[in-house]
Amino acid sequence: MQVEAEKSQPLTNVYKTPFALRVILRCSAAPCQWPVGGVGDVSAELACIPSRAEAPPNRPAPYLLRMSLTNPNDGAPEQSRYGQALFDDMVERFVRPELERRRADGKWSDEEPVYRFQVLLPDGTPPAVRLNKDVGGTVLAKATRPIAAGEEVVIDDFSAISSYTPREEDAGTPHVTGFLHRDGWSLVFEFAGGHPDRFAFLERAQEFLDAARHALGKEHLGACYDNALSACELLAKTELLSCRPTIEIVLNSRTHAAITTPYNLWANLGNTDKRYARLLDRLHARRSTARYMQGAQLLTHSEAEEVLATLTDMHEHVKRRAQEAPSERDDRFNVYATRELRAGELVRSGDFTLAPPRSKSDESPRSS
């Protein structure tokens, strides 16, 4: 494996705030502090790690090892405990079943250890599990000894993972990736970020917003309201595509209700400003009058100005949301759990709902 010395870099996206009941994962929170230790950092392409990178002798099967997220003496026992829960959840729900499937197919021997795993969680398709050499990308690791450029590196030669960059083709795909090293397992994961289509919807929303403003300037109130509705609906979809829990809900939406309903539920849970959901409902109520001249409601210039003022605020809010870097996001969302959840457990779309529970005994949603 080719290695090169690198300066120490701050840890990113290695550990984040755990789940709590009725709460979707808080994405991109500040990472925990890892023990420094070691001799220096080495950067390596994971695909180059040789097959002899196995667990040291006298250890149990690597995939059964307890992970070591933090130093027991670093004053952060809660981070280690929650990290262990996420690790256990990944192993039991994804890694172990994948190993059993491969063994049944004759593609994995009982003697072969696991020293890396990756669970990819793409939108709209089942999770993909990669093991060992199938896990590609670039890793910055903390070396336990001086390593010369071009020297072969094995598991005992590093003690922690400082950062990990997935393959280019996997960039932006949510993932959980585990690395075995001398001191146990390190876990790197990324759940933040929205669907890439959000930028196209944001751009189209801007076009309709500009058209609404132009129409108001010419006193074309019907065209103003109609274009404002299109802009508002596109902005609502952009925001939902920018938030991990709602991407699957609206990704393939083809009707007005498929956007309006989840956006109202999203707002009622306190996940966005309720003014924007009320504006969407208000514009839908005016649509028959604005486009088809039906109904007794009158369209007025003063109301149109008020609509565009709120719509401009909504546009700025959604634009910030869509364009935020993962490290800047504070992705805490309120949702209703559909099953009992443990802190640190991975939450997927089937584990929560935006609709309030039918049972009166159910608690209100809360956030961490």
N, C-alpha and C positions, 0 to 999 in steps of 0.2 A: 504494500500500500504506500502510495506517495504521501508524505506528510510535510508540512511546512510550519515553522514556528510563527505564531501570531501573538499580538498583544492581547492582554486580557480584555474581554468585552463584557458589558453588563448582560446579565441573564434576561432573556425575554421569552414570554409565552411558555414557560415550563411548568408553572403551577398557578392555579387561579382559585378564586373563592368557590367553595363547594355548593352543591345543591341544597335546598331545604324543601320541606313539604310545601306543595302548591307553588313552587317557584322554579322557573326555568333557569338553566345555568347562567350565572353571572359571567359573561364573556369578557375576556381581555382585562381582567382586573390586574392590579400590580402583582408581579411574581414574588414568590418568597425568596429570601436570601439563602443561597447555598454556601456550604463551607468552601473556602478557597482551597487550601491544601495543595498537594502535588508539586510537581517541578515546573510545569509550564503548560501552555495550551498548544494543541496540535490541531490542524484542520485537515480533514480527509474526505474524499469521496467514498460514500458507504459501499458502493458497488465493488470497490477494490479490496475490501476486507477479505482475507483468505479463509478457506474453509476450516483451517485449524483454530479459528477463533472460537474455542469451545469453553465451557465452564471449567474452572480448575478442578482437579481431582478431589474426591471426597465431598463434593457438594451434591445435594439432591438435584433432580431435573430442574434446569434453570427456570422453566415457566412456573414452577411451584414456589420459587423463592419469594420471600417478602421483599418489597421494594424499600429503598432507602432514599426518601425525598429530602430529608433534612438531618443535620447533625443532632443527635439526641440532646446535646448540651447547648444548642443555639437559642434556646428559649422559645421555640415555635412548635410545641408538641401538637397543637391543633392542626397545623398545616400537614404534618406528617400523617396524622390519623386520617384526615379527609383524603389525602393523596392515596393512602393505602386502600381506602374504600373504592376509589375510582379504579385503581389498578386491579383489585380483586374483581370488580364488576366487568372490566374488559376481558380478563382471563376467563372468567366463568361463562360469560355470554357470547364471546367471540373467539378467543384464542383456543380454548380447550375443545369446543365443538369442531373448529377447523382442523385441529390436530387429529381428532377422532375420525373425521371424514377422510383425511388424507391417509391415515393408517388403514382404514377399511378399503380404500382404493389401491393400497399397496404402494403409495407414493411417499410414505414417511416411515422410517424404521423407529423402533422403540429406543434405540441407542442414540439417535440423533438429537442433540440438545437444541434448545431455542435460546438464541442470544439477542434477537431483535424481533419485534412484531409491530405491525401497523394496521390500524383499523381505519379505513377511509369511509366517510359518511356522506356520499354525494346526495344532492337533492333529487328526490323522485326515483331513486334506484336503491336496491338492497346494499347493505354495507359490504365492502370488499376487505378481506383479511390477507395480509402479506406477512411472510415469515422469513427471517434471516436474510439471505442475499437478495430476496425480492424487495426488501426495503431499501430504496435508493434515496439519494439526496446528498447533502453535505452537512457534516457535523463538526462542531467545535468542542473538543473534549479536553478535560484536565488530565495531563500526563502524570504518571507516577514515577517516571524516570526520564533521563535525557534521551531523546529520540532523534536519530539522524535522518536527514532527508532521504527518502527511498527505502527506509528500513521497514520491515514487516511489523505490524502492530497487532497484538492480540488483546483479549479482554483484560488481563491483569495489568496491562500497560496504561490504563486510564481509570480514574476514580469518580468521574462525574461528567455530565454533559452540560456545557455552558449554553449552547444554542444549536438549533437544527433547522435546516432549510430543505423542504421537500423538493422533489424533482420539479422541473419547470412545468411539465404537463399536469402535475398535481397541485400547482399553486392555487390557493383560494378554496380548495376542497377541505371541509372540516375533517380533522383526523385526530387520532390518539396513537402515539408512537412510543414504544418502550425500548430501552437499551440496557442490556446487562453489562455491568462493569465490575471492577474488583470489589467494590463495597456493596453491591446489590443491583437494584434496578433504578433507572431514572426514567421519568415519564415526561414527554413533551406533547402538548396538545393545543389545537387551535379550533375554536368553535365560533369565533367572531367573524364578521364580514357578511355582506349581503349577496344576493344573486347578481351576477354581472349585468343582467338585463335592466337593472334599476336605472342605469345611466341613460339608456335609450328612452325609457319612459319619462325620466326627468327632463330630457331635452325636448320631447314632444309636448310635455306639459307647459314648458316655457313658451312654445310656439302658440298654444291656445291662449295662454295668459296675455301674450302680446296682442293677439287678435282681439281679445275682450277689451283691452285698454284702447285699442284703436277704434273699435266699434263705439265705445262710450264717448270718445272724443267727437265722433260724428253724430251722436245722439241716436245711434242704432241700438236701442235697448234690447230688442229681441236677440240680435246677434251677440250682444255683450253677455247676456245671461246664458245663452246657449254655449258660447265659447268658454265662459267661466265654469260651467258645469263640466265640460270636457277636461279643462285644466285641473279642476278640483279632484275629479275622479282619477286622473292619471297621477296626481300627486299622492293620493291615498294609496294607490297601488305601488308607487315608488317607495313609500314609507314601509309598507308591509313587506316588500321585497328586500328592504334594507335590514330587517329584523329577523334573526334566525328562526324564531318560533312560528312565524307566519308565512314564510316563503312558500312552502308546499301548499298552503291554503289558497293562495292567489296566483300562483305561477301560471296556471293554465285557465284563469278565469276568462269567461267569454260573455258574461251578462253583467248588467248594472248591479244586481243584487249580490253577485259573487264578490263584489268589491265593497259595496255599501254595508252589507251585513257584518262581515268580519271587522271592518274598520270601526263601526259603531261599538262592537263588542270590545275591541282593542282599546278604544277610548274609555268605555265604561269601566274597564279594569284599571284605569289610571295610567296607561302606557303612552298616551299622547294627549295633547291638549283637546279637551272636549269641544272647544270652539270650532275646530276643523271638522269634526264629525257632524256638528249641528249645521255648519255651512253646507256640507255635502247634502244633507237631508233637505235643507232649505232650497237649494238650487234644483234638486229633483222635483220639489213641489212646484217650482216655478216653470218647469220645462214645458208643460202643455201650453201655458200662456205665452211663453217666449217663442216657441217654435210653431205651434199650431193655432195660436190665438184662441185657445179654449179656456174657459173658466172666467170667473168674475174678478180675479186678482189683477190689480194694475201694476205695471212696471214703472218705477220712478227713477229719476236720475240720482236722487239722494241715496236711495237704497242700493242702487248699482255701485255708487262710490263706496258705500260701506262694505258691500260684498267684495269689491276688489281690494280694499284695504286689508280685510281678513285673509283673502286669498294670497296677497303678497306676503303676509306674515307666515302663512302656511308654506308657501314656496321656499322662504328662507329657512324655515325649520326643517323641511324635508331635504333640502339641498345639503344642509349641514350633516344631517343624519346619513345621507347616501354617500357623502364624500369623506366622512371621518376615517382616519387611519385606525386600524385595529388597536394600536397602543393607546389611542385617545378615547376609545369608546367606553361607556359605562353601561353595559348591556344587562341591566337588571329588569326583568319583566314579571308582571303578575299574570298568572294563569291558574286554572283549576286543574288539580291532579285527578287523573282517572284511576289511579291505583296508589297504594302506599309507597312512598319514596324514601330512600335512605340518603343521608347526607353523603355526598361524594359519588352517588350513582349517576350514570349517564342517563339523561332524559331525552327521549325521542318523541316524534310527533304523536304517536299513539298513547303516550303517557300523560297527555294533558289536553285540555279543551279550553276554548275561549268562552263558551256558553256557561252560564251559572248552573250549579247543581240543582237537581229537582228536589232533593231531600232538604227539608228545612233545617235538619241537624248538621248539615255541612257547614263548615266554617267559611268565612270570607277569605279570599286569597290574600297572601301577604308576601312581602319580598324580603330578601336577606340584606 
